[in-house]
Amino acid sequence: MIVGGGAVGATLALSLSRLDFRVALVELRAPVFASSSPERVIALNYGSRVHLERLGLWSQMADTGAGVIRHIVVGEPDGDGRVDMDAAEAPPCPSGRPPEALGYVLEMGPMLEPVYRQLEASPVELCMPASVRSLRIGEDAVEVDIHGRDAARTLRAPLLVGADGTHSQIRRMAGITTRGWDYNRFGIVASVRCERPHADTAFECFRKDGPLAFLPLADGRYSIVWAVPPSTAHQLLSIDDASFVRALARAAGPELLRRLGGIVETSGRTAFPLELTIASRFAAGRVALVGNAAHTVHPVAGQGMNLGLRDVEVLVGELSGELGRRDPGQSIVMQAYAERRRVDTLAVAAFTESMLHVFGSPLPGMKWLRARGLDTMERWAGLKDLLLTHAAGMSQMPAGEEGA
């Protein structure tokens, strides 16, 4: 059983059905594939694209409209140091081929449609809309009482996977605690059009109050994620479009604005709280956690969905072995999954936290040190190769498993 039918849960259900597991996917709401305003987008690195290619999903997802990230520029609005990363400079993939891009930007609703088209043609039992009422973990199986549109029923399986997001009900019912904190920041999300074409370039602008990212969309606009304090978020959601555009231009700074060419149009705006939440255990009993149910990290560097898809890949790998096929929920299988995913998750969390602390520090001399550090990363080939490898998600790609 998988509870949570977002991109991570749905991809997991499809992957396991192809291994001939009987799978039930439980989701509180029927999926919505329509575009939204502002667009709800996700950033995927090249490694995630390869994973989705192996599932036969990528080409259909890309057809819904994928912004391509071939260049990433990292800097400060009034700093003199920066790092320019280009896919053409990236080391080759494990297969020996260079990555065609560092990443992609897709809208969540439309990209889910190809996944559900394949799920509807698969043996996966789709239980949606349906809510979970109770959970019982036994020695040999997990029982979940769900209530659908018309009736209540009980599902029983040797493994239950919680893929139900940051505030996971399954995690709470399984007695798994979390560690982390609230950043006291909100992410303002909008889509903006600028005077100059984005040329497949993403910008990460580190400001004192929090980072501001411009991600290229397929139609030539940018999707922005702007981290601000709560009072500023309230103000930015309340002002008119022209005032918002002016505030965004000031936040971006003159150097970035020169490259963007001026901001001429904005969509509607929304905001979400920024937090770090990592489960104390990624598996307990016959329950495993994937995606945001296991880990929610700061959106800086856009690693959230990539971590979730790596959860899927590792869990499917553990369940495809002899022990996993014999009893997918047994302790040795669950702990193997949890151990492998914890190392990757903590490394990503440590990286994002270090970026936030270094660029958010007001200590005297830190601005100068940040500029020199960015210049060092720009000029030192070995360090830049490492950054490019991680940005493209190639460090997690097994050799010989690259897609077409």
C-alpha positions as CSV (number, residue, x, y, z in Angstrom):
1,M,0.0,0.0,0.0
2,I,1.1,3.5,-0.8
3,V,-0.6,6.5,0.8
4,G,0.0,9.7,-1.1
5,G,-0.6,10.0,-4.8
6,G,1.7,12.9,-5.7
7,A,4.7,12.6,-8.1
8,V,6.7,10.5,-5.7
9,G,4.0,8.1,-4.6
10,A,2.5,7.7,-8.1
11,T,6.0,7.0,-9.6
12,L,6.6,4.4,-6.8
13,A,3.3,2.7,-7.5
14,L,4.0,2.4,-11.2
15,S,7.6,1.2,-10.6
16,L,6.4,-1.6,-8.2
17,S,3.6,-2.7,-10.4
18,R,6.1,-3.4,-13.2
19,L,7.9,-5.7,-10.8
20,D,4.6,-7.6,-10.5
21,F,3.8,-6.4,-7.0
22,R,0.1,-6.0,-6.2
23,V,-0.2,-2.3,-5.4
24,A,-2.9,-0.1,-3.9
25,L,-2.5,3.7,-4.1
26,V,-4.5,5.7,-1.6
27,E,-4.9,9.5,-2.2
28,L,-7.1,12.0,-0.3
29,R,-8.0,13.9,-3.5
30,A,-8.4,13.1,-7.1
31,P,-5.4,14.3,-9.1
32,V,-5.6,17.6,-10.9
33,F,-3.7,18.0,-14.1
34,A,-4.6,21.5,-15.1
35,S,-2.2,24.4,-15.0
36,S,-2.4,26.8,-12.1
37,S,-1.6,30.5,-11.6
38,P,1.0,30.9,-10.3
39,E,2.3,27.7,-11.7
40,R,3.3,25.1,-9.1
41,V,6.7,24.0,-10.5
42,I,9.4,21.5,-9.5
43,A,13.1,21.4,-10.4
44,L,14.5,18.1,-11.6
45,N,18.2,17.5,-12.2
46,Y,19.6,15.4,-15.1
47,G,19.9,12.3,-12.8
48,S,16.1,12.4,-12.2
49,R,15.4,12.8,-15.9
50,V,17.4,9.6,-16.5
51,H,15.4,7.8,-13.8
52,L,12.1,8.9,-15.4
53,E,13.4,7.9,-18.9
54,R,13.9,4.3,-17.6
55,L,10.3,4.3,-16.5
56,G,9.2,5.5,-20.0
57,L,7.8,8.7,-18.5
58,W,10.2,11.5,-19.4
59,S,9.3,12.2,-23.1
60,Q,5.6,12.5,-22.2
61,M,6.4,14.8,-19.2
62,A,8.7,16.9,-21.3
63,D,5.9,17.3,-23.9
64,T,3.8,19.0,-21.3
65,G,6.4,21.8,-21.2
66,A,9.8,21.6,-19.6
67,G,12.1,24.5,-19.0
68,V,15.7,23.5,-19.6
69,I,18.5,24.6,-17.2
70,R,21.8,24.6,-19.1
71,H,23.4,27.4,-17.1
72,I,23.3,28.3,-13.4
73,V,24.5,31.6,-12.1
74,V,25.1,32.0,-8.3
75,G,25.9,35.3,-6.6
76,E,24.7,38.1,-4.4
77,P,22.8,41.2,-5.5
78,D,25.6,43.6,-4.6
79,G,28.5,41.3,-4.4
80,D,31.5,41.1,-6.8
81,G,31.9,37.3,-6.7
82,R,29.8,34.7,-8.6
83,V,29.9,31.2,-10.0
84,D,28.8,30.4,-13.6
85,M,28.0,26.7,-14.2
86,D,27.4,25.4,-17.7
87,A,26.3,21.9,-18.7
88,A,28.9,21.9,-21.5
89,E,31.6,22.1,-18.8
90,A,30.2,19.2,-16.7
91,P,32.2,16.0,-16.4
92,P,30.7,13.0,-18.4
93,C,28.0,10.8,-16.9
94,P,28.9,7.4,-15.6
95,S,28.1,6.1,-19.1
96,G,30.6,8.4,-20.6
97,R,28.1,10.8,-22.2
98,P,28.0,14.4,-21.2
99,P,24.6,15.6,-19.7
100,E,22.6,17.6,-22.2
101,A,21.4,19.9,-19.3
102,L,21.9,20.4,-15.6
103,G,18.2,20.3,-14.9
104,Y,14.6,21.0,-15.9
105,V,11.6,22.9,-14.6
106,L,8.2,21.4,-15.0
107,E,4.7,22.3,-13.8
108,M,3.5,19.7,-11.3
109,G,-0.1,19.3,-12.5
110,P,0.5,18.6,-16.2
111,M,3.6,16.4,-15.5
112,L,1.5,14.1,-13.3
113,E,-0.9,13.3,-16.2
114,P,1.4,10.9,-18.0
115,V,2.1,9.0,-14.8
116,Y,-1.6,8.6,-14.1
117,R,-2.3,7.6,-17.7
118,Q,0.1,4.7,-17.2
119,L,-1.3,3.9,-13.8
120,E,-4.8,3.7,-15.1
121,A,-3.6,1.1,-17.7
122,S,-1.7,-0.8,-15.0
123,P,-3.0,-3.3,-12.4
124,V,-2.5,-0.7,-9.6
125,E,-5.7,-0.3,-7.6
126,L,-6.4,3.5,-7.3
127,C,-8.2,4.3,-4.2
128,M,-9.1,8.0,-4.5
129,P,-10.5,10.1,-3.2
130,A,-10.1,8.2,0.1
131,S,-9.0,9.1,3.6
132,V,-7.1,7.0,6.1
133,R,-9.0,6.5,9.3
134,S,-6.8,4.0,11.3
135,L,-3.6,2.0,11.0
136,R,-2.6,-1.2,12.7
137,I,0.9,-2.6,12.3
138,G,1.1,-6.4,12.9
139,E,4.0,-8.8,12.8
140,D,3.2,-10.0,9.3
141,A,1.1,-7.2,7.7
142,V,-0.2,-3.7,8.0
143,E,-4.0,-3.0,8.0
144,V,-5.4,0.4,7.0
145,D,-9.0,1.4,7.3
146,I,-9.9,3.9,4.5
147,H,-13.1,5.8,3.8
148,G,-13.8,6.5,0.1
149,R,-16.6,8.4,-1.6
150,D,-19.2,5.7,-1.1
151,A,-17.9,3.2,1.5
152,A,-15.4,2.2,4.1
153,R,-13.0,-0.7,3.6
154,T,-9.9,-2.3,5.1
155,L,-6.7,-2.8,3.1
156,R,-4.0,-5.3,4.2
157,A,-0.5,-5.6,2.9
158,P,3.0,-6.6,4.1
159,L,4.3,-3.1,3.5
160,L,2.8,0.4,3.8
161,V,4.6,3.4,2.3
162,G,3.9,6.9,3.5
163,A,4.2,9.3,0.6
164,D,1.8,11.8,2.0
165,G,3.9,14.9,2.3
166,T,5.6,17.1,4.9
167,H,2.8,16.8,7.5
168,S,2.5,13.0,6.9
169,Q,-0.5,11.3,8.6
170,I,1.2,7.9,8.1
171,R,4.4,9.1,9.7
172,R,2.4,10.3,12.7
173,M,0.3,7.2,13.0
174,A,3.4,5.0,12.8
175,G,4.9,6.9,15.8
176,I,7.8,8.3,13.8
177,T,9.0,11.6,15.2
178,T,10.8,14.3,13.2
179,R,13.7,16.7,13.8
180,G,14.2,20.1,12.3
181,W,13.0,23.7,12.6
182,D,10.9,26.4,11.1
183,Y,13.0,29.0,9.2
184,N,10.6,31.8,10.1
185,R,10.6,32.5,6.3
186,F,8.0,32.1,3.6
187,G,8.7,31.3,-0.1
188,I,6.9,33.7,-2.4
189,V,6.1,32.0,-5.7
190,A,5.2,33.7,-8.9
191,S,5.9,33.5,-12.7
192,V,7.4,36.6,-14.3
193,R,8.3,37.7,-17.8
194,C,11.5,39.7,-18.4
195,E,12.6,41.8,-21.3
196,R,15.4,39.4,-22.3
197,P,15.0,35.7,-23.1
198,H,16.3,33.4,-20.3
199,A,18.6,31.4,-22.6
200,D,18.1,28.3,-20.5
201,T,19.7,30.0,-17.5
202,A,18.7,29.7,-13.8
203,F,19.8,32.4,-11.3
204,E,20.3,31.9,-7.5
205,C,20.7,35.2,-5.8
206,F,21.7,35.0,-2.1
207,R,20.3,37.9,-0.1
208,K,20.6,38.7,3.6
209,D,16.9,37.7,4.3
210,G,17.0,34.6,2.2
211,P,17.7,33.4,-1.4
212,L,15.9,34.5,-4.5
213,A,15.8,32.0,-7.4
214,F,14.8,32.6,-11.1
215,L,14.0,29.3,-12.8
216,P,13.5,29.2,-16.6
217,L,10.1,28.0,-17.8
218,A,9.3,26.4,-21.2
219,D,7.4,29.5,-22.5
220,G,10.3,31.9,-21.9
221,R,9.2,33.2,-18.5
222,Y,10.8,32.6,-15.1
223,S,9.3,30.9,-12.0
224,I,10.6,32.6,-8.9
225,V,11.0,31.4,-5.3
226,W,11.7,34.3,-3.0
227,A,12.5,33.6,0.7
228,V,11.3,36.5,2.9
229,P,10.3,37.0,6.6
230,P,6.6,36.6,7.4
231,S,5.8,40.3,7.6
232,T,7.4,40.9,4.2
233,A,5.5,37.9,2.7
234,H,2.2,39.4,4.0
235,Q,3.1,42.7,2.4
236,L,4.2,41.2,-1.0
237,L,0.9,39.2,-1.2
238,S,-1.1,42.3,-0.5
239,I,0.3,44.9,-3.0
240,D,-0.6,45.3,-6.6
241,D,1.3,43.7,-9.5
242,A,3.2,46.9,-10.4
243,S,4.4,47.4,-6.8
244,F,5.4,43.7,-6.6
245,V,7.5,43.9,-9.8
246,R,9.3,47.0,-8.4
247,A,10.0,45.2,-5.1
248,L,11.3,42.1,-6.9
249,A,13.6,44.2,-9.1
250,R,15.1,45.9,-6.0
251,A,15.6,42.5,-4.4
252,A,17.3,41.1,-7.5
253,G,19.8,44.0,-7.6
254,P,21.3,45.9,-10.6
255,E,23.6,43.2,-11.8
256,L,21.0,40.5,-12.1
257,L,18.5,42.9,-13.4
258,R,20.9,43.8,-16.2
259,R,21.0,40.2,-17.2
260,L,17.2,39.8,-16.9
261,G,16.6,43.0,-18.8
262,G,13.9,44.2,-16.5
263,I,10.8,42.5,-15.2
264,V,7.7,43.4,-17.2
265,E,4.9,41.1,-16.1
266,T,3.9,38.9,-13.2
267,S,1.4,36.2,-12.6
268,G,-0.6,35.8,-9.4
269,R,1.4,35.1,-6.2
270,T,1.2,32.6,-3.4
271,A,3.4,31.7,-0.4
272,F,4.4,28.6,1.5
273,P,6.3,28.2,4.9
274,L,9.9,27.1,4.7
275,E,11.0,24.4,7.1
276,L,13.5,21.6,7.6
277,T,11.8,18.4,8.6
278,I,13.7,15.1,8.7
279,A,12.1,11.9,10.0
280,S,14.0,10.3,12.9
281,R,13.5,7.0,11.1
282,F,12.8,6.4,7.4
283,A,11.3,3.0,8.3
284,A,9.6,1.6,11.4
285,G,8.0,-1.8,11.6
286,R,6.4,-2.5,8.2
287,V,6.1,1.2,7.3
288,A,8.6,3.1,5.0
289,L,8.6,6.8,4.3
290,V,9.4,8.5,0.9
291,G,9.5,12.0,-0.4
292,N,8.5,14.9,1.9
293,A,7.1,12.4,4.4
294,A,10.7,11.4,5.1
295,H,12.4,14.8,4.5
296,T,11.5,18.3,3.7
297,V,14.5,20.6,3.0
298,H,14.9,24.3,2.1
299,P,14.1,24.9,-1.6
300,V,17.5,26.5,-2.2
301,A,19.3,24.4,-4.9
302,G,16.0,22.7,-5.7
303,Q,16.8,19.3,-4.3
304,G,13.4,18.3,-2.8
305,M,11.8,16.3,-5.6
306,N,15.2,14.9,-6.7
307,L,15.6,13.4,-3.2
308,G,12.1,11.9,-3.4
309,L,12.8,10.2,-6.7
310,R,16.0,8.8,-5.3
311,D,13.9,7.4,-2.4
312,V,11.8,5.6,-5.1
313,E,14.8,4.3,-6.9
314,V,16.4,2.9,-3.8
315,L,13.2,1.4,-2.3
316,V,12.4,-0.3,-5.7
317,G,15.9,-1.6,-5.8
318,E,15.6,-3.1,-2.3
319,L,12.2,-4.7,-3.1
320,S,13.4,-6.2,-6.4
321,G,15.9,-8.5,-4.6
322,E,15.1,-12.0,-3.3
323,L,14.4,-10.8,0.2
324,G,12.2,-8.0,-0.9
325,R,10.1,-10.1,-3.2
326,R,9.7,-12.8,-0.5
327,D,8.5,-10.2,2.2
328,P,8.8,-6.5,1.2
329,G,8.1,-5.3,4.7
330,Q,10.6,-7.4,6.7
331,S,13.0,-5.6,9.0
332,I,16.2,-6.3,7.1
333,V,14.8,-4.9,3.9
334,M,13.3,-1.8,5.6
335,Q,16.5,-1.0,7.5
336,A,18.6,-1.4,4.3
337,Y,16.4,1.1,2.6
338,A,16.5,3.5,5.6
339,E,20.3,3.3,5.9
340,R,20.9,4.1,2.3
341,R,18.6,7.0,2.1
342,R,19.6,8.6,5.4
343,V,23.2,9.3,4.2
344,D,22.1,11.0,1.0
345,T,19.4,13.0,2.8
346,L,21.7,14.3,5.6
347,A,24.3,15.2,3.0
348,V,21.8,17.3,1.0
349,A,20.4,18.9,4.2
350,A,23.9,19.8,5.4
351,F,24.8,21.3,2.0
352,T,21.6,23.5,1.9
353,E,22.0,24.6,5.6
354,S,25.7,25.5,5.0
355,M,24.7,27.7,2.0
356,L,22.0,29.4,4.0
357,H,24.3,30.1,7.0
358,V,27.3,31.3,5.0
359,F,25.3,33.7,2.8
360,G,23.0,34.8,5.6
361,S,25.8,35.7,8.0
362,P,26.0,39.5,8.9
363,L,29.5,39.1,10.5
364,P,32.1,41.7,9.5
365,G,34.2,40.5,6.6
366,M,31.8,37.7,5.6
367,K,30.7,39.5,2.4
368,W,34.3,39.8,1.3
369,L,35.0,36.2,2.2
370,R,31.9,35.0,0.3
371,A,33.0,36.9,-2.8
372,R,36.5,35.3,-2.6
373,G,34.9,31.9,-2.1
374,L,32.7,32.2,-5.1
375,D,35.7,33.3,-7.2
376,T,37.6,30.3,-6.0
377,M,34.8,28.0,-7.0
378,E,34.7,29.7,-10.4
379,R,38.4,29.3,-11.1
380,W,39.3,26.0,-9.4
381,A,38.4,23.3,-12.0
382,G,38.2,20.4,-9.6
383,L,35.8,22.1,-7.2
384,K,33.7,23.4,-10.1
385,D,33.5,19.8,-11.5
386,L,32.2,18.6,-8.1
387,L,29.6,21.4,-8.1
388,L,28.5,20.5,-11.6
389,T,28.3,16.8,-10.8
390,H,26.1,17.4,-7.8
391,A,23.9,20.0,-9.6
392,A,23.2,17.6,-12.4
393,G,22.5,14.7,-10.0
394,M,25.1,12.6,-11.6
395,S,26.8,11.5,-8.4
396,Q,23.8,9.3,-7.6
397,M,23.6,7.8,-11.1
398,P,24.7,4.1,-11.3
399,A,27.1,3.4,-14.1
400,G,25.6,2.1,-17.3
401,E,22.1,3.1,-16.5
402,E,21.7,6.2,-18.5
403,G,18.6,6.6,-20.6
404,A,18.4,7.1,-24.3
